[in-house]
């Protein structure tokens, strides 16, 4: 996975964890390059910060954004987030918005996984308000209709895909954490002829941010490596494919 994508994810996760730790962030941080002469031509404006941009095709992109609200409850100020998805077509010095979708009740989206004809995303409560199950949704890129393909009981950060059992169907690997238990979680959803089913789940560390899929032991079956934290230390944990189980290795 490109380094830039992981950089964006880690920046966003840092902001999220700062917010939920009680830090209120105001204003806007500008990222500057060392090349002072570089010109940037803005092609669009949004009313909420864009967290991630996923490429659909040559000039079509999926934008993930999150809007923040501050609500006073007695002497306390709480921050609430609302997730939004936009699909835009980029043209020279212009853009066309094809579609947008917002969540209600202060719910947010995970990082989306874009495939050829669809994209998959988790819709969930903000970590500081987490009370309900997370819904894993699959949106069609043709008519933008979605279907719920699974529920999990934790906050999902990211979604990866791979055919882990080599049956010709791509399965889904979810990574995240349970804010109520401060426990990292991993779930493998197997893609079957009757839909997705939970094939493997594991608790690891305090927070599990992302997974990297690779054939670590060169047996032609995909394994995965996860980035997790435990007692304020970042740990890379290898999971070797012994489908339907996965063997942890240091």
ZAMARGU-4260 file (C-alpha; in steps of 0.2 Angstrom, whole numbers, plus 5000, padded with zeros to 4 digits):
<rodrens>
0) 5000/5000/5000 | 5007/5017/4995 | 5016/5026/5009 | 5006/5042/5006 | 4990/5033/5011
5) 4997/5027/5027 | 5003/5044/5031 | 4986/5051/5029 | 4978/5038/5040 | 4991/5041/5054
10) 4988/5059/5053 | 4969/5057/5055 | 4971/5044/5069 | 4982/5056/5078 | 4968/5069/5077
15) 4955/5057/5082 | 4964/5051/5097 | 4968/5069/5102 | 4950/5074/5101 | 4944/5060/5111
20) 4957/5063/5124 | 4949/5079/5127 | 4959/5091/5116 | 4949/5103/5106 | 4957/5108/5090
25) 4953/5124/5082 | 4958/5133/5066 | 4967/5124/5051 | 4984/5117/5050 | 4993/5120/5033
30) 5005/5108/5026 | 5019/5117/5017 | 5032/5110/5006 | 5050/5116/5005 | 5048/5122/4987
35) 5041/5139/4990 | 5039/5142/4971 | 5027/5128/4969 | 5010/5133/4963 | 4994/5125/4969
40) 4978/5127/4958 | 4962/5124/4969 | 4949/5114/4959 | 4936/5112/4973 | 4930/5118/4990
45) 4921/5108/5003 | 4912/5113/5019 | 4920/5100/5030 | 4938/5093/5031 | 4943/5080/5018
50) 4952/5065/5027 | 4955/5054/5012 | 4953/5053/4993 | 4952/5036/4985 | 4954/5035/4966
55) 4939/5026/4957 | 4946/5029/4939 | 4956/5042/4929 | 4945/5057/4934 | 4933/5050/4947
60) 4936/5051/4965 | 4928/5046/4982 | 4931/5059/4996 | 4929/5055/5014 | 4926/5069/5026
65) 4921/5072/5044 | 4912/5087/5051 | 4914/5092/5069 | 4901/5099/5081 | 4903/5106/5098
70) 4889/5104/5111 | 4888/5111/5128 | 4880/5099/5141 | 4881/5108/5158 | 4898/5113/5161
75) 4906/5101/5149 | 4909/5103/5130 | 4908/5088/5120 | 4914/5086/5102 | 4902/5076/5090
80) 4907/5070/5072 | 4897/5067/5057 | 4904/5057/5042 | 4901/5061/5024 | 4905/5053/5007
85) 4906/5062/4990 | 4910/5056/4973 | 4917/5069/4961 | 4922/5070/4943 | 4938/5081/4941
90) 4939/5091/4925 | 4952/5105/4921 | 4950/5118/4934 | 4933/5112/4939 | 4924/5097/4947
95) 4906/5090/4946 | 4899/5082/4961 | 4890/5066/4957 | 4884/5060/4973 | 4885/5063/4992
100) 4879/5054/5007 | 4879/5059/5026 | 4877/5049/5042 | 4865/5054/5055 | 4866/5053/5074
105) 4884/5059/5074 | 4891/5043/5066 | 4907/5042/5055 | 4914/5032/5042 | 4930/5021/5042
110) 4942/5022/5028 | 4934/5016/5012 | 4939/5001/5001 | 4936/5005/4983 | 4934/4990/4971
115) 4930/4989/4952 | 4911/4991/4953 | 4908/4995/4972 | 4916/5002/4988 | 4915/4995/5005
120) 4915/5006/5021 | 4910/5004/5039 | 4897/5016/5047 | 4899/5018/5066 | 4897/5029/5081
125) 4911/5041/5086 | 4923/5032/5098 | 4919/5044/5112 | 4900/5040/5110 | 4902/5022/5105
130) 4886/5013/5110 | 4880/5003/5094 | 4886/4990/5083 | 4896/4995/5067 | 4888/4992/5050
135) 4899/4986/5036 | 4891/4993/5020 | 4894/4990/5001 | 4889/5004/4989 | 4887/5001/4971
140) 4896/5013/4960 | 4883/5012/4947 | 4867/5017/4956 | 4875/5021/4973 | 4863/5009/4982
145) 4870/5000/4997 | 4867/4984/5006 | 4873/4979/5024 | 4885/4965/5023 | 4890/4963/5041
150) 4889/4970/5059 | 4904/4970/5071 | 4904/4977/5089 | 4919/4988/5088 | 4926/5004/5079
155) 4933/5000/5062 | 4948/5010/5056 | 4951/5002/5039 | 4946/4988/5028 | 4957/4977/5016
160) 4952/4963/5004 | 4961/4947/4998 | 4956/4930/4993 | 4962/4921/5009 | 4955/4904/5006
165) 4959/4904/4987 | 4940/4900/4982 | 4940/4914/4969 | 4930/4927/4980 | 4939/4941/4989
170) 4936/4942/5008 | 4937/4957/5019 | 4949/4960/5033 | 4943/4973/5046 | 4955/4982/5059
175) 4950/4993/5073 | 4947/4994/5092 | 4933/4993/5105 | 4933/5010/5114 | 4924/5003/5129
180) 4937/4990/5132 | 4952/4998/5125 | 4956/4983/5115 | 4962/4981/5097 | 4951/4970/5086
185) 4953/4960/5069 | 4939/4952/5060 | 4940/4942/5043 | 4924/4941/5034 | 4923/4927/5022
190) 4914/4930/5005 | 4903/4915/5002 | 4889/4911/4989 | 4876/4917/5003 | 4885/4933/5008
195) 4899/4937/5020 | 4901/4928/5036 | 4913/4930/5051 | 4927/4917/5049 | 4940/4923/5061
200) 4941/4936/5074 | 4955/4941/5086 | 4959/4953/5100 | 4976/4961/5100 | 4984/4976/5109
205) 4975/4992/5113 | 4971/4998/5096 | 4974/4990/5079 | 4976/5003/5065 | 4979/4994/5049
210) 4984/4978/5040 | 4996/4974/5027 | 4992/4958/5016 | 5007/4948/5010 | 5012/4930/5007
215) 5025/4931/5022 | 5030/4912/5021 | 5029/4910/5002 | 5016/4896/5003 | 5005/4904/4990
220) 4992/4909/5003 | 4990/4927/5009 | 4995/4931/5027 | 4994/4948/5035 | 5003/4960/5046
225) 4994/4972/5058 | 5000/4988/5066 | 4994/4989/5084 | 4998/4997/5100 | 5001/4990/5117
230) 5005/5000/5133 | 5010/5015/5122 | 5021/5004/5111 | 5018/5001/5092 | 5020/4983/5088
235) 5020/4974/5071 | 5011/4957/5073 | 5012/4943/5059 | 4997/4932/5056 | 5001/4917/5045
240) 4987/4909/5035 | 4981/4892/5042 | 4964/4895/5035 | 4951/4896/5043 | 4963/4900/5058
245) 4978/4912/5058 | 4994/4908/5068 | 5002/4923/5077 | 5021/4925/5075 | 5033/4938/5082
</rodrens>
